[in-house]
């Protein structure tokens, strides 16, 4: 099977918090594309790989249509608590604060993170509840995991992009899709991961498919170049430098994309580091 990458095509893979309850997958995808296109600072044909509907459990209703219902840090499952604990340890919670027990509220630890990072406490609670919930829903449910990465892989195979840009949890889905679907045969000139938790020990890195070898991950087979970008205050990108855990990363960039919205995909698409990376790949 032979492929020819489209000269200026980009496939963008979204991260957490993008489920739209009252929209079809096609409508949700178009909404994302409209937002991302306004942010993009490079001449490109942008395509979205929307997979959020494939992770959503049938019982989870969302009145607002903006997420997975009320993200309550005190209502996490044992699986979700385990993800949160791994994140807290990786973030660097002091030993005297970290208790290391599951099935308990982590308000004390997250209050320390809020004070340390300068983030509003209640906003941080909602944000982290949503993050650990969606990560667990992807990693703990094989059928959802397979469906999400297959959909992303099918999009990459159909579009034949020169560039894949993957945000947040989407960087995990895209990484696995580029290894485990027909997308592994597509020659991708550049993979850009942004706000990525790929290197989060335990919860994500140690559970990747394929598994890291001797503690190191490697680029997917069809990817020629890999650049990682993380805002210095991005609480999902822990640790921010993926090159600490993965070989083959050409550039590992810490930057500032915004003073408040430290994890927004649109801000990553609009940042100078992204513009430079895309113009180099698409010229």
Secondary structure, DSSP 8 states (H G I E B T S, - for coil): ------TTEEEEE--SS---TTS-HHHHHHHHHHHHHHH--S--EEEEE--HHHH--TT---SSSSSSS---GGG--HHHHHHHHHHHHHHT--TTT----SSS--HHHHHHHHHHHT--HHHHHHHHHHHHHHHHHHHS-HHHHHHHHHHHHHHHHHH--SEEEEETHHHHHHHHHHHHSGGGGS-EEEEEEES--TT-TTTTGGG-SS--BTTBB---TTEEEEEEEEETT-SSSSSS-GGGTBS--SEEEEE---SS-TT-HHHHHHSHHHHHHHHHHH-
